[in-house]
């Protein structure tokens, strides 16, 4: 067994480890559960289409989002509510209209990385 320590886990490794993420902290069970819940929310074709649509605009009303993804406003509202519950999107009411926007640019970055990953997978 190698005596090298893996700073990511602070455990001995049986083989030499080249650390590429030196500040990586071990994930707690709670953080893993939160990540699992987040990925479950994101792992839905409708919600991914909604996020991709919202990624390209500052904000958009439900009826325009529904038209963009070719769904009914009620179906879109239901899915957007799930994203709002997870603090991924936020709402703004103006009269009878409800506008949605992405709260965090990390969502856009995550979508871009996922699309990049798809491209990398397809070229290998």
Number of C-alpha atoms within 10 A of each C-alpha: 8 10 11 14 16 16 17 15 12 11 11 15 14 11 12 13 14 9 12 8 9 10 9 11 11 11 11 9 9 9 11 11 12 12 13 12 13 14 11 10 16 17 11 12 9 16 18 14 14 19 22 17 16 19 19 12 11 10 19 20 17 21 17 12 23 18 12 12 15 10 13 13 17 12 12 20 17 12 16 23 16 14 20 17 10 13 12 21 20 18 18 13 10 9 6 6 12 15 18 23 22 24 13 13 10 11 18 16 12 11 16 14 12 12 12 12 12 11 11 10 9 8 7 5
